[in-house]
Amino acid sequence: MSAVEVLAGVDIVALRLSEEGTLQVLLLRRQREPYAGQWALPGVLVNGRCADASLDAAAARALADKARLQPQYLEQVATVGNGLRDPRGWSLSTCYLALLAPDAEPQDESLRFVDLSRVTAGQQALPFDHTQLVRLAAERLRGKSVYSSLPLYLLAPRFTVTEALTAFQACLGEPVQHTTLRGRLERMKAQGWISDTGEKNYPKMGRPQNLLEHRPQESEAFIFDRSLLA
Ligand SMILES: O=P(O)(O)OC[C@H]1O[C@@H](O)[C@H](O)[C@@H]1O
């Protein structure tokens, strides 16, 4: 790399809700140097001859090419850049938050999900500044989950109130009142963002529960008029 070149890329913090109700982040074992063999965020460089029309397109490509997964939601979080984060020289990374369906599975042994809390706590070390990128994305998700329906993008399109509660609590990292969430979901129903399917799920334990359907009216999330934690 010449002295005047700057590497530019995108990195994806792709999250999934586990069966246990915890958030997990997708990691990819790097094939090449630097940090060959280490688990890192899936990312691609966008310098040079890449065909992507935009950073958003590059982020979608990174997930599609490297993980063969389609996100239910994708949002740009931040751009970081300096001369230290990549040993190849000055670099910029635009970090994206991607929310995956709960049945998103690693397609081969070069991919795996690990507990988000292990990464944010530094127990699972990541190369480059990827730990910092994960923390930024997790903070964005937490902040938006206070006042929007974002966590619903971590569920299957058909979900129960109990599953919604699990998703919100995982994103916020604290308990949410069942009745408060119900009220917010009712408001979404009134605006056409959620519909009643008239069907029930039949869990292994407990009583059957009504199945709701998430019907996003835009690519963003529904904004609540009051905080979910109020
Ligand atoms: O995988 P290659 O193309 O080598 O490089 C991409 C990585 O280089 C780093 O700056 C980025 O954070 C990104 O993850």
Ligand as a Chemical Component Dictionary entry (heavy atoms), coordinates in Angstrom:
data_LIG
# 
_chem_comp.id                   LIG 
_chem_comp.type                 NON-POLYMER 
_chem_comp.pdbx_formal_charge   0 
_chem_comp.three_letter_code    LIG 
# 
loop_
_chem_comp_atom.comp_id 
_chem_comp_atom.atom_id 
_chem_comp_atom.alt_atom_id 
_chem_comp_atom.type_symbol 
_chem_comp_atom.charge 
_chem_comp_atom.model_Cartn_x 
_chem_comp_atom.model_Cartn_y 
_chem_comp_atom.model_Cartn_z 
_chem_comp_atom.pdbx_ordinal 
LIG O1 O1 O 0 -10.858 -9.137 5.326 1  
LIG P1 P1 P 0 -10.009 -8.111 4.613 2  
LIG O2 O2 O 0 -10.542 -7.794 3.247 3  
LIG O3 O3 O 0 -8.548  -8.432 4.637 4  
LIG O4 O4 O 0 -10.126 -6.750 5.414 5  
LIG C1 C1 C 0 -11.330 -6.316 5.966 6  
LIG C2 C2 C 0 -11.073 -5.925 7.393 7  
LIG O5 O5 O 0 -10.054 -4.955 7.505 8  
LIG C3 C3 C 0 -10.321 -4.136 8.609 9  
LIG O6 O6 O 0 -9.763  -2.865 8.470 10 
LIG C4 C4 C 0 -11.818 -4.061 8.651 11 
LIG O7 O7 O 0 -12.272 -3.885 9.970 12 
LIG C5 C5 C 0 -12.315 -5.327 7.997 13 
LIG O8 O8 O 0 -12.878 -6.233 8.899 14 
# 
loop_
_chem_comp_bond.comp_id 
_chem_comp_bond.atom_id_1 
_chem_comp_bond.atom_id_2 
_chem_comp_bond.value_order 
_chem_comp_bond.pdbx_ordinal 
LIG O1 P1 DOUB 1  
LIG P1 O2 SING 2  
LIG P1 O3 SING 3  
LIG P1 O4 SING 4  
LIG O4 C1 SING 5  
LIG C1 C2 SING 6  
LIG C2 O5 SING 7  
LIG C2 C5 SING 8  
LIG O5 C3 SING 9  
LIG C3 O6 SING 10 
LIG C3 C4 SING 11 
LIG C4 O7 SING 12 
LIG C4 C5 SING 13 
LIG C5 O8 SING 14 
# 
